[in-house]
């Protein structure tokens, strides 16, 4: 979003929490390499003590906003949104989950009552519905908008076909992580974290049942990758490749190397914090998969119907290994039958660019 707002010509300054005892924050050069940034913006690290639960960071953020003379604060932090709004700082608050605990609803309502509140951004219609139902909050357009996550469409232009992408990955692999990726092997891919509910168990089961298919798993925290690697070795799976972390900017090529892309979510999906986000989440991989123009197999969760349908994805029962294995076999045997679905996915991705999202959110705010 910061990159998108900078691309639209705005003067963007970003602050992030630097927690005590954590490793040194990355440099701007490291961020450019990791995210493939093209438009510069300033980056500031503000102190955040875990025992203060980000309230100190919210206060420091307000001091920082005033110091740099910002005309608008864009935040996902409830504490910062509430403090900024009641002190008259023009603020956009983006919400990804139902406010938690005793203070979460209070922070949201404080933001809404403050003179600085300019816009409330919600990532799904399901979240908007539950805010109205559970917190009795009135949501009115254009103050409240529903905007799912997005994708950098420029990275997905002129992607190579799957075999060509696999050739490129094999040639560029200097550390041997891609060892075993076969150019002519039908490849099913997954990119993203491996937290509980993201589908790692399903991927292991499918790899065991379908040895003729290569399963390419990209990403995950080191401990999660090691856990999955140990399980694969215990089961004797030679068709499961785990790359571990790759830079965000490199993801399109890995996704292009796949003949089909998988989102085997469970009925409950864990976030990095451990909470269940299955009811409201808007996964970035969803929009990346659409832009990649590959057939998508996805768990049939209600919130994902806000983006996916029978024309751009194949929706399957969560946890039903038989259904998933059968679908993979059908696509492998008759790939041309699913090409219209992949083409429709690419078309649908056009409305979800980060720049279009930023433009819609900022529209009408002076």
MARVEX-822395 format. One record per residue (C-alpha): residue number from 1; x, y, z. Coordinates in steps of 0.5 Angstrom, whole numbers. Layout:
<atoms>
(atom NUM, (X, Y, Z))
...
</atoms>
This chain:
<atoms>
(atom 1, (0, 0, 0))
(atom 2, (6, 5, 1))
(atom 3, (9, 3, -5))
(atom 4, (2, 4, -9))
(atom 5, (1, 11, -5))
(atom 6, (8, 13, -7))
(atom 7, (7, 11, -14))
(atom 8, (0, 15, -14))
(atom 9, (5, 21, -13))
(atom 10, (4, 22, -6))
(atom 11, (9, 24, -1))
(atom 12, (9, 17, 4))
(atom 13, (13, 16, 10))
(atom 14, (13, 10, 14))
(atom 15, (14, 8, 21))
(atom 16, (14, 1, 24))
(atom 17, (15, -2, 31))
(atom 18, (22, -4, 33))
(atom 19, (21, -8, 39))
(atom 20, (27, -9, 45))
(atom 21, (31, -15, 44))
(atom 22, (29, -17, 37))
(atom 23, (34, -17, 31))
(atom 24, (36, -10, 28))
(atom 25, (31, -8, 23))
(atom 26, (33, -8, 16))
(atom 27, (36, -3, 12))
(atom 28, (32, 1, 6))
(atom 29, (36, -3, 1))
(atom 30, (34, -10, 4))
(atom 31, (27, -8, 4))
(atom 32, (28, -6, -4))
(atom 33, (31, -13, -5))
(atom 34, (26, -16, -1))
(atom 35, (19, -13, -4))
(atom 36, (22, -11, -11))
(atom 37, (20, -3, -9))
(atom 38, (21, 2, -15))
(atom 39, (18, 8, -11))
(atom 40, (22, 11, -6))
(atom 41, (19, 13, 1))
(atom 42, (22, 15, 8))
(atom 43, (22, 9, 13))
(atom 44, (23, 10, 21))
(atom 45, (23, 5, 26))
(atom 46, (19, 7, 33))
(atom 47, (20, 4, 40))
(atom 48, (15, -1, 42))
(atom 49, (16, -5, 48))
(atom 50, (12, -12, 48))
(atom 51, (10, -11, 56))
(atom 52, (6, -4, 54))
(atom 53, (2, -8, 48))
(atom 54, (4, -3, 43))
(atom 55, (0, 3, 47))
(atom 56, (7, 6, 47))
(atom 57, (8, 5, 40))
(atom 58, (1, 9, 38))
(atom 59, (4, 15, 42))
(atom 60, (10, 15, 39))
(atom 61, (7, 15, 32))
(atom 62, (3, 21, 34))
(atom 63, (9, 25, 36))
(atom 64, (12, 22, 29))
(atom 65, (6, 25, 25))
(atom 66, (6, 31, 28))
(atom 67, (14, 32, 28))
(atom 68, (14, 31, 20))
(atom 69, (8, 35, 19))
(atom 70, (4, 29, 16))
(atom 71, (-3, 31, 13))
(atom 72, (-6, 24, 14))
(atom 73, (-5, 18, 18))
(atom 74, (-6, 11, 15))
(atom 75, (-6, 6, 20))
(atom 76, (-8, -1, 22))
(atom 77, (-6, 0, 29))
(atom 78, (-12, 1, 34))
(atom 79, (-9, 5, 39))
(atom 80, (-6, 10, 34))
(atom 81, (-12, 10, 30))
(atom 82, (-16, 12, 37))
(atom 83, (-11, 17, 39))
(atom 84, (-10, 20, 33))
(atom 85, (-17, 21, 31))
(atom 86, (-19, 24, 38))
(atom 87, (-13, 29, 38))
(atom 88, (-16, 31, 31))
(atom 89, (-11, 28, 26))
(atom 90, (-14, 26, 20))
(atom 91, (-14, 19, 20))
(atom 92, (-15, 13, 16))
(atom 93, (-16, 6, 20))
(atom 94, (-16, -1, 16))
(atom 95, (-19, -6, 20))
(atom 96, (-17, -14, 18))
(atom 97, (-21, -17, 24))
(atom 98, (-27, -16, 29))
(atom 99, (-24, -12, 35))
(atom 100, (-21, -17, 40))
(atom 101, (-21, -16, 48))
(atom 102, (-24, -11, 52))
(atom 103, (-20, -5, 49))
(atom 104, (-21, -7, 42))
(atom 105, (-28, -5, 41))
(atom 106, (-27, 2, 45))
(atom 107, (-21, 4, 41))
(atom 108, (-25, 3, 34))
(atom 109, (-31, 7, 37))
(atom 110, (-26, 12, 40))
(atom 111, (-23, 13, 33))
(atom 112, (-30, 13, 30))
(atom 113, (-32, 19, 35))
(atom 114, (-26, 23, 34))
(atom 115, (-26, 29, 29))
(atom 116, (-20, 26, 26))
(atom 117, (-24, 20, 23))
(atom 118, (-24, 20, 15))
(atom 119, (-25, 13, 13))
(atom 120, (-26, 6, 15))
(atom 121, (-23, 1, 11))
(atom 122, (-25, -6, 12))
(atom 123, (-22, -12, 8))
(atom 124, (-29, -17, 7))
(atom 125, (-36, -16, 7))
(atom 126, (-36, -21, 12))
(atom 127, (-32, -17, 17))
(atom 128, (-37, -11, 15))
(atom 129, (-43, -15, 17))
(atom 130, (-40, -17, 24))
(atom 131, (-38, -10, 26))
(atom 132, (-45, -8, 25))
(atom 133, (-48, -14, 28))
(atom 134, (-44, -15, 34))
(atom 135, (-41, -8, 36))
(atom 136, (-48, -4, 33))
(atom 137, (-43, 0, 29))
(atom 138, (-47, 4, 23))
(atom 139, (-43, 3, 17))
(atom 140, (-44, 9, 11))
(atom 141, (-41, 10, 5))
(atom 142, (-36, 13, 3))
(atom 143, (-34, 14, 10))
(atom 144, (-33, 6, 10))
(atom 145, (-31, 2, 5))
(atom 146, (-30, -5, 3))
(atom 147, (-23, -7, 0))
(atom 148, (-20, -13, 0))
(atom 149, (-12, -14, -1))
(atom 150, (-9, -13, -7))
(atom 151, (-3, -15, -12))
(atom 152, (3, -12, -16))
(atom 153, (0, -13, -23))
(atom 154, (7, -11, -26))
(atom 155, (10, -17, -24))
(atom 156, (5, -22, -27))
(atom 157, (6, -19, -34))
(atom 158, (9, -24, -39))
(atom 159, (10, -29, -35))
(atom 160, (13, -36, -38))
(atom 161, (9, -42, -39))
(atom 162, (10, -47, -33))
(atom 163, (16, -51, -36))
(atom 164, (20, -45, -38))
(atom 165, (19, -42, -31))
(atom 166, (22, -49, -28))
(atom 167, (28, -48, -33))
(atom 168, (29, -41, -31))
(atom 169, (29, -43, -23))
(atom 170, (33, -49, -24))
(atom 171, (38, -45, -28))
(atom 172, (38, -40, -23))
(atom 173, (39, -44, -17))
(atom 174, (45, -43, -14))
(atom 175, (44, -46, -7))
(atom 176, (41, -53, -9))
(atom 177, (34, -51, -6))
(atom 178, (30, -53, -12))
(atom 179, (34, -60, -13))
(atom 180, (29, -65, -16))
(atom 181, (24, -60, -20))
(atom 182, (23, -63, -26))
(atom 183, (22, -59, -32))
(atom 184, (17, -64, -35))
(atom 185, (13, -66, -29))
(atom 186, (6, -63, -27))
(atom 187, (7, -59, -22))
(atom 188, (2, -56, -16))
(atom 189, (4, -50, -12))
(atom 190, (3, -47, -6))
(atom 191, (6, -40, -3))
(atom 192, (6, -37, 3))
(atom 193, (6, -39, 11))
(atom 194, (5, -46, 14))
(atom 195, (2, -44, 20))
(atom 196, (-4, -49, 23))
(atom 197, (-10, -49, 18))
(atom 198, (-6, -47, 12))
(atom 199, (-6, -54, 9))
(atom 200, (1, -57, 10))
(atom 201, (-2, -63, 12))
(atom 202, (-7, -63, 6))
(atom 203, (0, -62, 2))
(atom 204, (3, -68, 5))
(atom 205, (-3, -73, 4))
(atom 206, (-3, -71, -3))
(atom 207, (4, -72, -5))
(atom 208, (4, -79, -2))
(atom 209, (-3, -80, -6))
(atom 210, (0, -77, -12))
(atom 211, (7, -79, -13))
(atom 212, (7, -77, -21))
(atom 213, (6, -70, -19))
(atom 214, (11, -65, -16))
(atom 215, (9, -61, -10))
(atom 216, (13, -54, -10))
(atom 217, (12, -51, -3))
(atom 218, (15, -44, -3))
(atom 219, (15, -40, 4))
(atom 220, (14, -41, 11))
(atom 221, (18, -40, 18))
(atom 222, (24, -44, 19))
(atom 223, (21, -48, 24))
(atom 224, (15, -50, 20))
(atom 225, (19, -52, 14))
(atom 226, (23, -56, 18))
(atom 227, (17, -59, 21))
(atom 228, (14, -61, 14))
(atom 229, (21, -63, 12))
(atom 230, (22, -68, 17))
(atom 231, (14, -71, 16))
(atom 232, (16, -71, 8))
(atom 233, (22, -75, 10))
(atom 234, (19, -80, 15))
(atom 235, (14, -81, 9))
(atom 236, (19, -82, 4))
(atom 237, (16, -77, 0))
(atom 238, (21, -75, -6))
(atom 239, (16, -71, -10))
(atom 240, (15, -65, -5))
(atom 241, (20, -59, -5))
(atom 242, (20, -54, 0))
(atom 243, (24, -48, -2))
(atom 244, (23, -44, 5))
(atom 245, (23, -37, 5))
(atom 246, (24, -33, -2))
(atom 247, (24, -26, -3))
(atom 248, (17, -23, -4))
(atom 249, (19, -20, -11))
(atom 250, (21, -27, -13))
(atom 251, (14, -30, -12))
(atom 252, (11, -29, -19))
(atom 253, (17, -34, -22))
(atom 254, (15, -39, -17))
(atom 255, (8, -39, -18))
(atom 256, (9, -39, -26))
(atom 257, (13, -45, -25))
(atom 258, (6, -49, -23))
(atom 259, (1, -52, -27))
(atom 260, (-4, -51, -22))
(atom 261, (-4, -47, -15))
(atom 262, (-7, -49, -9))
(atom 263, (-10, -46, -3))
(atom 264, (-12, -52, 2))
(atom 265, (-14, -48, 8))
(atom 266, (-18, -52, 14))
(atom 267, (-24, -49, 17))
(atom 268, (-20, -46, 22))
(atom 269, (-14, -41, 19))
(atom 270, (-9, -39, 24))
(atom 271, (-5, -32, 23))
(atom 272, (2, -31, 26))
(atom 273, (-1, -29, 32))
(atom 274, (-5, -35, 33))
(atom 275, (-12, -33, 32))
(atom 276, (-17, -36, 27))
(atom 277, (-18, -31, 21))
(atom 278, (-22, -36, 17))
(atom 279, (-28, -32, 17))
(atom 280, (-25, -25, 15))
(atom 281, (-19, -26, 12))
(atom 282, (-17, -24, 5))
(atom 283, (-10, -27, 3))
(atom 284, (-5, -24, -1))
(atom 285, (-4, -30, -5))
(atom 286, (-11, -31, -7))
(atom 287, (-10, -25, -12))
(atom 288, (-3, -27, -14))
(atom 289, (-6, -33, -16))
(atom 290, (-11, -30, -20))
(atom 291, (-6, -25, -23))
(atom 292, (-1, -31, -25))
(atom 293, (-6, -34, -29))
(atom 294, (-6, -41, -27))
(atom 295, (-12, -46, -25))
(atom 296, (-13, -45, -18))
(atom 297, (-16, -50, -13))
(atom 298, (-18, -47, -6))
(atom 299, (-22, -49, 0))
(atom 300, (-29, -47, 0))
(atom 301, (-30, -42, 5))
(atom 302, (-35, -37, 5))
(atom 303, (-31, -31, 6))
(atom 304, (-27, -33, -1))
(atom 305, (-34, -33, -5))
(atom 306, (-33, -25, -5))
(atom 307, (-27, -26, -10))
(atom 308, (-28, -33, -12))
(atom 309, (-33, -37, -16))
(atom 310, (-34, -43, -21))
(atom 311, (-31, -39, -27))
(atom 312, (-24, -37, -24))
(atom 313, (-23, -43, -19))
(atom 314, (-25, -50, -17))
(atom 315, (-28, -49, -10))
(atom 316, (-27, -56, -6))
(atom 317, (-29, -58, 1))
(atom 318, (-24, -57, 6))
(atom 319, (-20, -63, 9))
(atom 320, (-23, -67, 4))
(atom 321, (-17, -71, 1))
(atom 322, (-21, -75, -4))
(atom 323, (-24, -69, -7))
(atom 324, (-17, -65, -8))
(atom 325, (-13, -71, -11))
(atom 326, (-19, -73, -16))
(atom 327, (-19, -65, -18))
(atom 328, (-11, -65, -19))
(atom 329, (-12, -71, -23))
(atom 330, (-17, -68, -28))
(atom 331, (-13, -62, -29))
(atom 332, (-7, -66, -30))
(atom 333, (-10, -71, -35))
(atom 334, (-14, -65, -39))
(atom 335, (-11, -59, -38))
(atom 336, (-14, -55, -43))
(atom 337, (-21, -56, -40))
(atom 338, (-19, -51, -35))
(atom 339, (-15, -46, -39))
(atom 340, (-21, -42, -39))
(atom 341, (-22, -42, -32))
(atom 342, (-14, -39, -31))
(atom 343, (-16, -34, -36))
(atom 344, (-22, -31, -33))
(atom 345, (-17, -31, -26))
(atom 346, (-12, -27, -30))
(atom 347, (-18, -22, -32))
(atom 348, (-21, -22, -25))
(atom 349, (-14, -20, -22))
(atom 350, (-14, -13, -26))
(atom 351, (-19, -10, -21))
(atom 352, (-15, -12, -15))
(atom 353, (-8, -8, -16))
(atom 354, (-5, -4, -10))
(atom 355, (-5, 2, -14))
(atom 356, (-13, 2, -16))
(atom 357, (-14, 0, -8))
(atom 358, (-10, 6, -6))
(atom 359, (-14, 10, -11))
(atom 360, (-21, 8, -9))
(atom 361, (-19, 9, -1))
(atom 362, (-16, 16, -2))
(atom 363, (-22, 18, -7))
(atom 364, (-25, 24, -4))
(atom 365, (-21, 26, 2))
(atom 366, (-18, 33, 2))
</atoms>
